[in-house]
Amino acid sequence: MRLRSGQAAPDFRVKDVFGRDIILDEYRGSKVMLSFYRFSACPFCNLRVNKLMNLTARYESQGLKMLSFWQSPKESVLAHAKRRNPPFPMIADPTKEIYSLYRVENDWKGAMKVVLEPSLAMDAMKEGIHVKHIDGDKDLIPADFLLHPDLSIHTAFYGKHIGDHVPFERIEDFITMND
């Protein structure tokens, strides 16, 4: 069963790809966005990270903390996603332990729906982002969670296809709302 708005976000304690402890409870008091990506060489995921990197300074200045989860092994995350140098923690979760806590889903039909968004593939190609190898589930559908400062879920966004994430407008509305 998917998580819903109003529920407490499942707590976790993990290490990021650099060995730093990431404990959700330590983010209490801040608005938080958790983003669950596919594998680290996924062109749609890397396109999204590129766009987020352009917004990170603004988002962080408005109080949003971001964490990214990847189903790839640490070495792969460092080789692919890290080369874009995202300024937010990246957590490798190849056993999908945290993905399971947040009910991130696999869906072959959803994986195929990306063809309804040809602009995503075009944007990735323009940025020079291509699939180099797949080290995760091909049919994993991304998910994003916007958390209130009390770490309850404001938005549980489960993508409809492999390139679908919470719209930037919804993130910006969440950041600017008063809690």
C-alpha positions, 0 to 999 in steps of 0.5 A: 500500500502506498504512503499517503499525505499525513502519515509519518515518514518512515525513519531510516539511518543509512550512509551516503556514498561518501560514508556519512551517516544520514539519519532522517530524524536529524532533518526534523525542523526542516522541510525535506524532499526525498527522491527515489531514482532508478539506476545511476546511469538512467538518462531520465534520472540524470536529467532530473538531477541536472535540473535540480542542481540548477535549483538547489541553491534557491531551494536550500536558501528557502529551507528545503533539504534534499536526499537522493536514493539510487538502487545502484551499488555505491561504486556505480553511483559514484561513477555515474551520478556523482560526476554531475556533483549534486550538492545533496546526499546520494544514498546507494540502496541496491537492496532497496531497503529504503525503497521498500519502506517508502513503497517505491514500485516496479511497473512494466506498464509504467516503464513503457509509458515514458514513450508518451513523453518524447521530450524527456528523451530529447532533453536527455540526448541534448544534454549528452546523457545516454544509458551506459549500463543498467544496474538496477530494475528497468521497470522501477518507477521513481517516487518523491516525498515532500516532508513537513518539518515534523517529518510527516508526509505532505506529498507522496508522489509516485511517478506514472512512468520511468521519467516522472517526478514531482513537478517543480511547481509543486516543490516550490508551492511546498517550500513557500507554504507556511507550516 
